[in-house]
Amino acid sequence: MKAVPLLHRRVVVAVDAFVEVVIWQVPEPVPPSTHELKYRLAYVVGGKCVLRYDNERGTGDHRHTEAAQEPYNFSTPDQLMTDFESDVARWNHEHGRS
C-alpha cells in the first residue's frame, strides 16, 4: 500500500498569511514515529514559515518555531490540530496579529 492523502488544505487567514495542513495515511510509521500518519502543518506569514509541525524519517514528530526545532509528543490527530491551532493563536498574539 502506498501513502494515501487524507487532507490537503490551505486556508488564507490574512492578506499576508495562510495555514496549510497536509496529512497522509502511510502503510507503516515513519521512523522513529510510532503512528501511521505523515503530516505537515505550517503557518506562513509574509512569505516566511513561522511555525511548522511535521514528522520526518530520522527526526520523528517535531515542531519548528522561528527560534528552534523541538520534539513534539504526538498522541492523536485531533490533539495535533489543537496544539497547532493554539501555537498559531499564541504566535499571532505575541506578534500583535490578534
Secondary structure, DSSP 8 states (H G I E B T S, - for coil): ---EEEEEEEEEEETTEEEEEEEEE-SS--TT--SSEEEEEEEEETTEEEEEEEEETTTEEEEEESS-EEE-----HHHHHHHHHHHHHHHHHHTT--
